[in-house]
Amino acid sequence: MNEHFYKVIVEPQEEGGFTGFVPKLPGCVTEGETYEETIANLKEAITLYLETLNARQGRVIFDDTHMAEVSVSL
């Protein structure tokens, strides 16, 4: 079994908890009460997403996204 890496974004919510999503996998979104729970839920969501995609279409999407952080002065 090969290990693949996906970029994820985790955002705190005003009402508490976190929402996480995977930009490369449209609709792959989850939530958690803590950051750690959200990361664990993302791993499960990614696995299920890719297993379903592979079963239905016989393919897997790999993440080739490059991310950078930039700063601006205001």
N, CA, C and O atoms as a Maestro MAE file, in Angstrom:
{
 s_m_m2io_version
 :::
 2.0.0
}

f_m_ct {
 s_m_title
 :::
 protein
 m_atom[296] {
  # First column is atom index #
  i_m_mmod_type
  r_m_x_coord
  r_m_y_coord
  r_m_z_coord
  i_m_residue_number
  s_m_chain_name
  s_m_pdb_residue_name
  s_m_pdb_atom_name
  i_m_atomic_number
  :::
  1 25 0.856 -1.175 0.000 1 A "MET " " N  " 7
  2 3 0.000 0.000 0.000 1 A "MET " " CA " 6
  3 2 0.903 1.240 0.000 1 A "MET " " C  " 6
  4 15 1.795 1.368 0.838 1 A "MET " " O  " 8
  5 25 0.662 2.139 -0.942 2 A "ASN " " N  " 7
  6 3 1.437 3.369 -1.045 2 A "ASN " " CA " 6
  7 2 0.814 4.482 -0.222 2 A "ASN " " C  " 6
  8 15 -0.407 4.587 -0.112 2 A "ASN " " O  " 8
  9 25 1.664 5.299 0.347 3 A "GLU " " N  " 7
  10 3 1.197 6.447 1.124 3 A "GLU " " CA " 6
  11 2 1.221 7.682 0.230 3 A "GLU " " C  " 6
  12 15 2.209 7.939 -0.458 3 A "GLU " " O  " 8
  13 25 0.140 8.436 0.244 4 A "HIS " " N  " 7
  14 3 0.032 9.666 -0.553 4 A "HIS " " CA " 6
  15 2 -0.310 10.818 0.377 4 A "HIS " " C  " 6
  16 15 -0.959 10.628 1.406 4 A "HIS " " O  " 8
  17 25 0.125 11.996 0.012 5 A "PHE " " N  " 7
  18 3 -0.074 13.173 0.842 5 A "PHE " " CA " 6
  19 2 -1.029 14.144 0.149 5 A "PHE " " C  " 6
  20 15 -0.946 14.351 -1.062 5 A "PHE " " O  " 8
  21 25 -1.934 14.737 0.924 6 A "TYR " " N  " 7
  22 3 -2.902 15.700 0.421 6 A "TYR " " CA " 6
  23 2 -2.854 16.947 1.286 6 A "TYR " " C  " 6
  24 15 -2.764 16.861 2.511 6 A "TYR " " O  " 8
  25 25 -2.913 18.103 0.647 7 A "LYS " " N  " 7
  26 3 -2.990 19.353 1.401 7 A "LYS " " CA " 6
  27 2 -4.404 19.507 1.933 7 A "LYS " " C  " 6
  28 15 -5.377 19.241 1.227 7 A "LYS " " O  " 8
  29 25 -4.509 19.935 3.170 8 A "VAL " " N  " 7
  30 3 -5.810 20.163 3.789 8 A "VAL " " CA " 6
  31 2 -5.821 21.553 4.405 8 A "VAL " " C  " 6
  32 15 -4.775 22.103 4.749 8 A "VAL " " O  " 8
  33 25 -6.993 22.099 4.537 9 A "ILE " " N  " 7
  34 3 -7.179 23.385 5.200 9 A "ILE " " CA " 6
  35 2 -8.112 23.163 6.375 9 A "ILE " " C  " 6
  36 15 -9.180 22.569 6.229 9 A "ILE " " O  " 8
  37 25 -7.703 23.642 7.537 10 A "VAL " " N  " 7
  38 3 -8.506 23.510 8.752 10 A "VAL " " CA " 6
  39 2 -8.780 24.920 9.263 10 A "VAL " " C  " 6
  40 15 -7.855 25.699 9.494 10 A "VAL " " O  " 8
  41 25 -10.048 25.236 9.436 11 A "GLU " " N  " 7
  42 3 -10.453 26.574 9.876 11 A "GLU " " CA " 6
  43 2 -11.259 26.488 11.163 11 A "GLU " " C  " 6
  44 15 -12.168 25.666 11.270 11 A "GLU " " O  " 8
  45 25 -10.935 27.330 12.143 12 A "PRO " " N  " 7
  46 3 -11.763 27.368 13.355 12 A "PRO " " CA " 6
  47 2 -13.116 27.996 13.031 12 A "PRO " " C  " 6
  48 15 -13.214 28.878 12.178 12 A "PRO " " O  " 8
  49 25 -14.147 27.536 13.715 13 A "GLN " " N  " 7
  50 3 -15.493 28.067 13.513 13 A "GLN " " CA " 6
  51 2 -15.884 28.950 14.696 13 A "GLN " " C  " 6
  52 15 -15.513 28.665 15.835 13 A "GLN " " O  " 8
  53 25 -16.629 30.018 14.428 14 A "GLU " " N  " 7
  54 3 -17.040 30.953 15.481 14 A "GLU " " CA " 6
  55 2 -17.802 30.263 16.597 14 A "GLU " " C  " 6
  56 15 -17.644 30.609 17.768 14 A "GLU " " O  " 8
  57 25 -18.627 29.291 16.241 15 A "GLU " " N  " 7
  58 3 -19.454 28.586 17.228 15 A "GLU " " CA " 6
  59 2 -18.671 27.501 17.965 15 A "GLU " " C  " 6
  60 15 -19.212 26.832 18.844 15 A "GLU " " O  " 8
  61 25 -17.406 27.329 17.609 16 A "GLY " " N  " 7
  62 3 -16.559 26.312 18.218 16 A "GLY " " CA " 6
  63 2 -16.283 25.186 17.250 16 A "GLY " " C  " 6
  64 15 -17.025 24.982 16.289 16 A "GLY " " O  " 8
  65 25 -15.227 24.465 17.502 17 A "GLY " " N  " 7
  66 3 -14.857 23.370 16.627 17 A "GLY " " CA " 6
  67 2 -14.142 23.857 15.392 17 A "GLY " " C  " 6
  68 15 -13.814 25.036 15.263 17 A "GLY " " O  " 8
  69 25 -13.905 22.921 14.480 18 A "PHE " " N  " 7
  70 3 -13.148 23.205 13.267 18 A "PHE " " CA " 6
  71 2 -13.820 22.558 12.068 18 A "PHE " " C  " 6
  72 15 -14.512 21.548 12.196 18 A "PHE " " O  " 8
  73 25 -13.608 23.153 10.904 19 A "THR " " N  " 7
  74 3 -14.014 22.569 9.638 19 A "THR " " CA " 6
  75 2 -12.750 22.336 8.829 19 A "THR " " C  " 6
  76 15 -11.874 23.199 8.771 19 A "THR " " O  " 8
  77 25 -12.655 21.171 8.205 20 A "GLY " " N  " 7
  78 3 -11.507 20.855 7.375 20 A "GLY " " CA " 6
  79 2 -11.956 20.444 5.988 20 A "GLY " " C  " 6
  80 15 -12.991 19.797 5.825 20 A "GLY " " O  " 8
  81 25 -11.166 20.824 4.981 21 A "PHE " " N  " 7
  82 3 -11.475 20.404 3.627 21 A "PHE " " CA " 6
  83 2 -10.202 20.175 2.831 21 A "PHE " " C  " 6
  84 15 -9.117 20.618 3.210 21 A "PHE " " O  " 8
  85 25 -10.364 19.469 1.715 22 A "VAL " " N  " 7
  86 3 -9.246 19.084 0.857 22 A "VAL " " CA " 6
  87 2 -9.451 19.765 -0.495 22 A "VAL " " C  " 6
  88 15 -10.309 19.336 -1.266 22 A "VAL " " O  " 8
  89 25 -8.692 20.809 -0.801 23 A "PRO " " N  " 7
  90 3 -8.906 21.548 -2.048 23 A "PRO " " CA " 6
  91 2 -8.848 20.673 -3.307 23 A "PRO " " C  " 6
  92 15 -9.581 20.935 -4.260 23 A "PRO " " O  " 8
  93 25 -8.014 19.661 -3.332 24 A "LYS " " N  " 7
  94 3 -7.865 18.819 -4.525 24 A "LYS " " CA " 6
  95 2 -9.025 17.845 -4.704 24 A "LYS " " C  " 6
  96 15 -9.212 17.305 -5.794 24 A "LYS " " O  " 8
  97 25 -9.810 17.614 -3.644 25 A "LEU " " N  " 7
  98 3 -10.917 16.661 -3.699 25 A "LEU " " CA " 6
  99 2 -12.233 17.399 -3.442 25 A "LEU " " C  " 6
  100 15 -12.655 17.513 -2.292 25 A "LEU " " O  " 8
  101 25 -12.880 17.895 -4.482 26 A "PRO " " N  " 7
  102 3 -14.110 18.676 -4.313 26 A "PRO " " CA " 6
  103 2 -15.158 17.936 -3.485 26 A "PRO " " C  " 6
  104 15 -15.473 16.776 -3.751 26 A "PRO " " O  " 8
  105 25 -15.688 18.624 -2.483 27 A "GLY " " N  " 7
  106 3 -16.727 18.048 -1.637 27 A "GLY " " CA " 6
  107 2 -16.197 17.233 -0.473 27 A "GLY " " C  " 6
  108 15 -16.983 16.729 0.330 27 A "GLY " " O  " 8
  109 25 -14.898 17.092 -0.361 28 A "CYS " " N  " 7
  110 3 -14.310 16.333 0.751 28 A "CYS " " CA " 6
  111 2 -14.137 17.289 1.930 28 A "CYS " " C  " 6
  112 15 -13.129 17.986 2.047 28 A "CYS " " O  " 8
  113 25 -15.144 17.302 2.797 29 A "VAL " " N  " 7
  114 3 -15.229 18.245 3.912 29 A "VAL " " CA " 6
  115 2 -15.624 17.477 5.159 29 A "VAL " " C  " 6
  116 15 -16.388 16.515 5.084 29 A "VAL " " O  " 8
  117 25 -15.107 17.899 6.306 30 A "THR " " N  " 7
  118 3 -15.483 17.278 7.570 30 A "THR " " CA " 6
  119 2 -15.354 18.302 8.685 30 A "THR " " C  " 6
  120 15 -14.891 19.422 8.470 30 A "THR " " O  " 8
  121 25 -15.769 17.904 9.870 31 A "GLU " " N  " 7
  122 3 -15.699 18.787 11.038 31 A "GLU " " CA " 6
  123 2 -15.153 18.004 12.225 31 A "GLU " " C  " 6
  124 15 -15.080 16.775 12.198 31 A "GLU " " O  " 8
  125 25 -14.773 18.738 13.265 32 A "GLY " " N  " 7
  126 3 -14.345 18.118 14.503 32 A "GLY " " CA " 6
  127 2 -14.408 19.119 15.635 32 A "GLY " " C  " 6
  128 15 -14.364 20.329 15.409 32 A "GLY " " O  " 8
  129 25 -14.510 18.620 16.847 33 A "GLU " " N  " 7
  130 3 -14.533 19.493 18.023 33 A "GLU " " CA " 6
  131 2 -13.162 20.098 18.289 33 A "GLU " " C  " 6
  132 15 -13.061 21.230 18.763 33 A "GLU " " O  " 8
  133 25 -12.096 19.339 17.981 34 A "THR " " N  " 7
  134 3 -10.728 19.815 18.176 34 A "THR " " CA " 6
  135 2 -9.980 19.753 16.851 34 A "THR " " C  " 6
  136 15 -10.433 19.124 15.894 34 A "THR " " O  " 8
  137 25 -8.821 20.419 16.811 35 A "TYR " " N  " 7
  138 3 -7.975 20.364 15.623 35 A "TYR " " CA " 6
  139 2 -7.574 18.918 15.326 35 A "TYR " " C  " 6
  140 15 -7.644 18.470 14.182 35 A "TYR " " O  " 8
  141 25 -7.156 18.201 16.356 36 A "GLU " " N  " 7
  142 3 -6.706 16.823 16.195 36 A "GLU " " CA " 6
  143 2 -7.820 15.918 15.682 36 A "GLU " " C  " 6
  144 15 -7.591 15.066 14.824 36 A "GLU " " O  " 8
  145 25 -9.027 16.105 16.211 37 A "GLU " " N  " 7
  146 3 -10.169 15.314 15.746 37 A "GLU " " CA " 6
  147 2 -10.473 15.628 14.285 37 A "GLU " " C  " 6
  148 15 -10.805 14.732 13.509 37 A "GLU " " O  " 8
  149 25 -10.362 16.887 13.918 38 A "THR " " N  " 7
  150 3 -10.611 17.283 12.530 38 A "THR " " CA " 6
  151 2 -9.601 16.645 11.585 38 A "THR " " C  " 6
  152 15 -9.971 16.189 10.503 38 A "THR " " O  " 8
  153 25 -8.331 16.607 11.980 39 A "ILE " " N  " 7
  154 3 -7.304 15.957 11.158 39 A "ILE " " CA " 6
  155 2 -7.605 14.464 11.012 39 A "ILE " " C  " 6
  156 15 -7.505 13.914 9.915 39 A "ILE " " O  " 8
  157 25 -7.967 13.819 12.101 40 A "ALA " " N  " 7
  158 3 -8.318 12.393 12.040 40 A "ALA " " CA " 6
  159 2 -9.520 12.170 11.129 40 A "ALA " " C  " 6
  160 15 -9.539 11.219 10.348 40 A "ALA " " O  " 8
  161 25 -10.519 13.038 11.224 41 A "ASN " " N  " 7
  162 3 -11.702 12.931 10.376 41 A "ASN " " CA " 6
  163 2 -11.348 13.173 8.909 41 A "ASN " " C  " 6
  164 15 -11.919 12.543 8.019 41 A "ASN " " O  " 8
  165 25 -10.403 14.089 8.658 42 A "LEU " " N  " 7
  166 3 -9.960 14.342 7.279 42 A "LEU " " CA " 6
  167 2 -9.292 13.107 6.686 42 A "LEU " " C  " 6
  168 15 -9.536 12.773 5.526 42 A "LEU " " O  " 8
  169 25 -8.462 12.431 7.455 43 A "LYS " " N  " 7
  170 3 -7.813 11.221 6.966 43 A "LYS " " CA " 6
  171 2 -8.846 10.177 6.568 43 A "LYS " " C  " 6
  172 15 -8.723 9.535 5.524 43 A "LYS " " O  " 8
  173 25 -9.865 10.012 7.407 44 A "GLU " " N  " 7
  174 3 -10.926 9.055 7.095 44 A "GLU " " CA " 6
  175 2 -11.716 9.498 5.863 44 A "GLU " " C  " 6
  176 15 -12.031 8.681 4.997 44 A "GLU " " O  " 8
  177 25 -12.035 10.787 5.786 45 A "ALA " " N  " 7
  178 3 -12.803 11.310 4.654 45 A "ALA " " CA " 6
  179 2 -12.032 11.154 3.345 45 A "ALA " " C  " 6
  180 15 -12.617 10.793 2.324 45 A "ALA " " O  " 8
  181 25 -10.734 11.420 3.365 46 A "ILE " " N  " 7
  182 3 -9.910 11.274 2.159 46 A "ILE " " CA " 6
  183 2 -9.890 9.816 1.718 46 A "ILE " " C  " 6
  184 15 -10.054 9.521 0.534 46 A "ILE " " O  " 8
  185 25 -9.692 8.909 2.659 47 A "THR " " N  " 7
  186 3 -9.662 7.484 2.337 47 A "THR " " CA " 6
  187 2 -10.975 7.038 1.706 47 A "THR " " C  " 6
  188 15 -10.970 6.356 0.681 47 A "THR " " O  " 8
  189 25 -12.089 7.414 2.303 48 A "LEU " " N  " 7
  190 3 -13.403 7.032 1.765 48 A "LEU " " CA " 6
  191 2 -13.650 7.665 0.399 48 A "LEU " " C  " 6
  192 15 -14.183 7.012 -0.498 48 A "LEU " " O  " 8
  193 25 -13.270 8.915 0.237 49 A "TYR " " N  " 7
  194 3 -13.429 9.626 -1.033 49 A "TYR " " CA " 6
  195 2 -12.680 8.874 -2.135 49 A "TYR " " C  " 6
  196 15 -13.237 8.592 -3.196 49 A "TYR " " O  " 8
  197 25 -11.403 8.552 -1.868 50 A "LEU " " N  " 7
  198 3 -10.576 7.904 -2.882 50 A "LEU " " CA " 6
  199 2 -11.030 6.478 -3.158 50 A "LEU " " C  " 6
  200 15 -11.000 6.038 -4.307 50 A "LEU " " O  " 8
  201 25 -11.448 5.751 -2.137 51 A "GLU " " N  " 7
  202 3 -11.963 4.388 -2.345 51 A "GLU " " CA " 6
  203 2 -13.219 4.411 -3.208 51 A "GLU " " C  " 6
  204 15 -13.381 3.579 -4.100 51 A "GLU " " O  " 8
  205 25 -14.103 5.364 -2.942 52 A "THR " " N  " 7
  206 3 -15.338 5.489 -3.725 52 A "THR " " CA " 6
  207 2 -15.026 5.881 -5.161 52 A "THR " " C  " 6
  208 15 -15.583 5.307 -6.097 52 A "THR " " O  " 8
  209 25 -14.140 6.854 -5.342 53 A "LEU " " N  " 7
  210 3 -13.758 7.290 -6.689 53 A "LEU " " CA " 6
  211 2 -13.142 6.135 -7.465 53 A "LEU " " C  " 6
  212 15 -13.456 5.935 -8.639 53 A "LEU " " O  " 8
  213 25 -12.279 5.385 -6.825 54 A "ASN " " N  " 7
  214 3 -11.629 4.255 -7.484 54 A "ASN " " CA " 6
  215 2 -12.642 3.175 -7.856 54 A "ASN " " C  " 6
  216 15 -12.557 2.595 -8.939 54 A "ASN " " O  " 8
  217 25 -13.598 2.901 -6.973 55 A "ALA " " N  " 7
  218 3 -14.616 1.882 -7.248 55 A "ALA " " CA " 6
  219 2 -15.537 2.303 -8.387 55 A "ALA " " C  " 6
  220 15 -15.937 1.472 -9.202 55 A "ALA " " O  " 8
  221 25 -15.872 3.573 -8.447 56 A "ARG " " N  " 7
  222 3 -16.824 4.059 -9.461 56 A "ARG " " CA " 6
  223 2 -16.162 4.368 -10.796 56 A "ARG " " C  " 6
  224 15 -16.733 4.099 -11.852 56 A "ARG " " O  " 8
  225 25 -14.961 4.932 -10.751 57 A "GLN " " N  " 7
  226 3 -14.329 5.406 -11.986 57 A "GLN " " CA " 6
  227 2 -12.988 4.738 -12.282 57 A "GLN " " C  " 6
  228 15 -12.386 4.991 -13.325 57 A "GLN " " O  " 8
  229 25 -12.524 3.894 -11.377 58 A "GLY " " N  " 7
  230 3 -11.269 3.196 -11.592 58 A "GLY " " CA " 6
  231 2 -10.048 4.103 -11.584 58 A "GLY " " C  " 6
  232 15 -9.058 3.831 -12.263 58 A "GLY " " O  " 8
  233 25 -10.123 5.178 -10.814 59 A "ARG " " N  " 7
  234 3 -8.987 6.099 -10.768 59 A "ARG " " CA " 6
  235 2 -8.861 6.715 -9.383 59 A "ARG " " C  " 6
  236 15 -9.769 6.624 -8.556 59 A "ARG " " O  " 8
  237 25 -7.729 7.336 -9.153 60 A "VAL " " N  " 7
  238 3 -7.449 8.047 -7.909 60 A "VAL " " CA " 6
  239 2 -6.877 9.406 -8.285 60 A "VAL " " C  " 6
  240 15 -6.095 9.509 -9.230 60 A "VAL " " O  " 8
  241 25 -7.254 10.435 -7.564 61 A "ILE " " N  " 7
  242 3 -6.712 11.775 -7.785 61 A "ILE " " CA " 6
  243 2 -5.520 11.961 -6.849 61 A "ILE " " C  " 6
  244 15 -5.633 11.771 -5.638 61 A "ILE " " O  " 8
  245 25 -4.384 12.332 -7.421 62 A "PHE " " N  " 7
  246 3 -3.203 12.612 -6.613 62 A "PHE " " CA " 6
  247 2 -3.052 14.117 -6.463 62 A "PHE " " C  " 6
  248 15 -3.408 14.873 -7.367 62 A "PHE " " O  " 8
  249 25 -2.536 14.549 -5.344 63 A "ASP " " N  " 7
  250 3 -2.400 15.981 -5.054 63 A "ASP " " CA " 6
  251 2 -1.047 16.485 -5.545 63 A "ASP " " C  " 6
  252 15 -0.002 16.140 -4.995 63 A "ASP " " O  " 8
  253 25 -1.089 17.303 -6.583 64 A "ASP " " N  " 7
  254 3 0.122 17.927 -7.110 64 A "ASP " " CA " 6
  255 2 0.105 19.441 -6.857 64 A "ASP " " C  " 6
  256 15 0.830 20.200 -7.500 64 A "ASP " " O  " 8
  257 25 -0.725 19.854 -5.921 65 A "THR " " N  " 7
  258 3 -0.889 21.265 -5.592 65 A "THR " " CA " 6
  259 2 0.348 21.797 -4.878 65 A "THR " " C  " 6
  260 15 0.901 21.137 -3.998 65 A "THR " " O  " 8
  261 25 0.771 22.983 -5.261 66 A "HIS " " N  " 7
  262 3 1.851 23.676 -4.556 66 A "HIS " " CA " 6
  263 2 1.221 24.807 -3.767 66 A "HIS " " C  " 6
  264 15 0.407 25.565 -4.294 66 A "HIS " " O  " 8
  265 25 1.595 24.919 -2.514 67 A "MET " " N  " 7
  266 3 1.038 25.962 -1.660 67 A "MET " " CA " 6
  267 2 2.164 26.874 -1.199 67 A "MET " " C  " 6
  268 15 3.296 26.445 -0.978 67 A "MET " " O  " 8
  269 25 1.815 28.136 -1.062 68 A "ALA " " N  " 7
  270 3 2.761 29.108 -0.555 68 A "ALA " " CA " 6
  271 2 2.025 30.081 0.348 68 A "ALA " " C  " 6
  272 15 0.832 30.327 0.170 68 A "ALA " " O  " 8
  273 25 2.719 30.614 1.285 69 A "GLU " " N  " 7
  274 3 2.164 31.647 2.161 69 A "GLU " " CA " 6
  275 2 2.837 32.948 1.778 69 A "GLU " " C  " 6
  276 15 4.062 33.014 1.676 69 A "GLU " " O  " 8
  277 25 2.049 33.971 1.569 70 A "VAL " " N  " 7
  278 3 2.594 35.281 1.212 70 A "VAL " " CA " 6
  279 2 2.177 36.298 2.236 70 A "VAL " " C  " 6
  280 15 1.147 36.145 2.893 70 A "VAL " " O  " 8
  281 25 2.976 37.342 2.379 71 A "SER " " N  " 7
  282 3 2.611 38.423 3.301 71 A "SER " " CA " 6
  283 2 2.412 39.699 2.503 71 A "SER " " C  " 6
  284 15 3.044 39.913 1.469 71 A "SER " " O  " 8
  285 25 1.532 40.531 3.001 72 A "VAL " " N  " 7
  286 3 1.289 41.840 2.413 72 A "VAL " " CA " 6
  287 2 1.328 42.873 3.507 72 A "VAL " " C  " 6
  288 15 1.042 42.575 4.667 72 A "VAL " " O  " 8
  289 25 1.678 44.074 3.147 73 A "SER " " N  " 7
  290 3 1.701 45.166 4.108 73 A "SER " " CA " 6
  291 2 0.526 46.077 3.851 73 A "SER " " C  " 6
  292 15 0.248 46.427 2.704 73 A "SER " " O  " 8
  293 25 -0.166 46.463 4.900 74 A "LEU " " N  " 7
  294 3 -1.306 47.365 4.771 74 A "LEU " " CA " 6
  295 2 -1.006 48.663 5.489 74 A "LEU " " C  " 6
  296 15 -1.840 49.568 5.504 74 A "LEU " " O  " 8
  :::
 }
 m_bond[295] {
  # First column is bond index #
  i_m_from
  i_m_to
  i_m_order
  :::
  1 1 2 1
  2 2 3 1
  3 3 4 2
  4 3 5 1
  5 5 6 1
  6 6 7 1
  7 7 8 2
  8 7 9 1
  9 9 10 1
  10 10 11 1
  11 11 12 2
  12 11 13 1
  13 13 14 1
  14 14 15 1
  15 15 16 2
  16 15 17 1
  17 17 18 1
  18 18 19 1
  19 19 20 2
  20 19 21 1
  21 21 22 1
  22 22 23 1
  23 23 24 2
  24 23 25 1
  25 25 26 1
  26 26 27 1
  27 27 28 2
  28 27 29 1
  29 29 30 1
  30 30 31 1
  31 31 32 2
  32 31 33 1
  33 33 34 1
  34 34 35 1
  35 35 36 2
  36 35 37 1
  37 37 38 1
  38 38 39 1
  39 39 40 2
  40 39 41 1
  41 41 42 1
  42 42 43 1
  43 43 44 2
  44 43 45 1
  45 45 46 1
  46 46 47 1
  47 47 48 2
  48 47 49 1
  49 49 50 1
  50 50 51 1
  51 51 52 2
  52 51 53 1
  53 53 54 1
  54 54 55 1
  55 55 56 2
  56 55 57 1
  57 57 58 1
  58 58 59 1
  59 59 60 2
  60 59 61 1
  61 61 62 1
  62 62 63 1
  63 63 64 2
  64 63 65 1
  65 65 66 1
  66 66 67 1
  67 67 68 2
  68 67 69 1
  69 69 70 1
  70 70 71 1
  71 71 72 2
  72 71 73 1
  73 73 74 1
  74 74 75 1
  75 75 76 2
  76 75 77 1
  77 77 78 1
  78 78 79 1
  79 79 80 2
  80 79 81 1
  81 81 82 1
  82 82 83 1
  83 83 84 2
  84 83 85 1
  85 85 86 1
  86 86 87 1
  87 87 88 2
  88 87 89 1
  89 89 90 1
  90 90 91 1
  91 91 92 2
  92 91 93 1
  93 93 94 1
  94 94 95 1
  95 95 96 2
  96 95 97 1
  97 97 98 1
  98 98 99 1
  99 99 100 2
  100 99 101 1
  101 101 102 1
  102 102 103 1
  103 103 104 2
  104 103 105 1
  105 105 106 1
  106 106 107 1
  107 107 108 2
  108 107 109 1
  109 109 110 1
  110 110 111 1
  111 111 112 2
  112 111 113 1
  113 113 114 1
  114 114 115 1
  115 115 116 2
  116 115 117 1
  117 117 118 1
  118 118 119 1
  119 119 120 2
  120 119 121 1
  121 121 122 1
  122 122 123 1
  123 123 124 2
  124 123 125 1
  125 125 126 1
  126 126 127 1
  127 127 128 2
  128 127 129 1
  129 129 130 1
  130 130 131 1
  131 131 132 2
  132 131 133 1
  133 133 134 1
  134 134 135 1
  135 135 136 2
  136 135 137 1
  137 137 138 1
  138 138 139 1
  139 139 140 2
  140 139 141 1
  141 141 142 1
  142 142 143 1
  143 143 144 2
  144 143 145 1
  145 145 146 1
  146 146 147 1
  147 147 148 2
  148 147 149 1
  149 149 150 1
  150 150 151 1
  151 151 152 2
  152 151 153 1
  153 153 154 1
  154 154 155 1
  155 155 156 2
  156 155 157 1
  157 157 158 1
  158 158 159 1
  159 159 160 2
  160 159 161 1
  161 161 162 1
  162 162 163 1
  163 163 164 2
  164 163 165 1
  165 165 166 1
  166 166 167 1
  167 167 168 2
  168 167 169 1
  169 169 170 1
  170 170 171 1
  171 171 172 2
  172 171 173 1
  173 173 174 1
  174 174 175 1
  175 175 176 2
  176 175 177 1
  177 177 178 1
  178 178 179 1
  179 179 180 2
  180 179 181 1
  181 181 182 1
  182 182 183 1
  183 183 184 2
  184 183 185 1
  185 185 186 1
  186 186 187 1
  187 187 188 2
  188 187 189 1
  189 189 190 1
  190 190 191 1
  191 191 192 2
  192 191 193 1
  193 193 194 1
  194 194 195 1
  195 195 196 2
  196 195 197 1
  197 197 198 1
  198 198 199 1
  199 199 200 2
  200 199 201 1
  201 201 202 1
  202 202 203 1
  203 203 204 2
  204 203 205 1
  205 205 206 1
  206 206 207 1
  207 207 208 2
  208 207 209 1
  209 209 210 1
  210 210 211 1
  211 211 212 2
  212 211 213 1
  213 213 214 1
  214 214 215 1
  215 215 216 2
  216 215 217 1
  217 217 218 1
  218 218 219 1
  219 219 220 2
  220 219 221 1
  221 221 222 1
  222 222 223 1
  223 223 224 2
  224 223 225 1
  225 225 226 1
  226 226 227 1
  227 227 228 2
  228 227 229 1
  229 229 230 1
  230 230 231 1
  231 231 232 2
  232 231 233 1
  233 233 234 1
  234 234 235 1
  235 235 236 2
  236 235 237 1
  237 237 238 1
  238 238 239 1
  239 239 240 2
  240 239 241 1
  241 241 242 1
  242 242 243 1
  243 243 244 2
  244 243 245 1
  245 245 246 1
  246 246 247 1
  247 247 248 2
  248 247 249 1
  249 249 250 1
  250 250 251 1
  251 251 252 2
  252 251 253 1
  253 253 254 1
  254 254 255 1
  255 255 256 2
  256 255 257 1
  257 257 258 1
  258 258 259 1
  259 259 260 2
  260 259 261 1
  261 261 262 1
  262 262 263 1
  263 263 264 2
  264 263 265 1
  265 265 266 1
  266 266 267 1
  267 267 268 2
  268 267 269 1
  269 269 270 1
  270 270 271 1
  271 271 272 2
  272 271 273 1
  273 273 274 1
  274 274 275 1
  275 275 276 2
  276 275 277 1
  277 277 278 1
  278 278 279 1
  279 279 280 2
  280 279 281 1
  281 281 282 1
  282 282 283 1
  283 283 284 2
  284 283 285 1
  285 285 286 1
  286 286 287 1
  287 287 288 2
  288 287 289 1
  289 289 290 1
  290 290 291 1
  291 291 292 2
  292 291 293 1
  293 293 294 1
  294 294 295 1
  295 295 296 2
  :::
 }
}
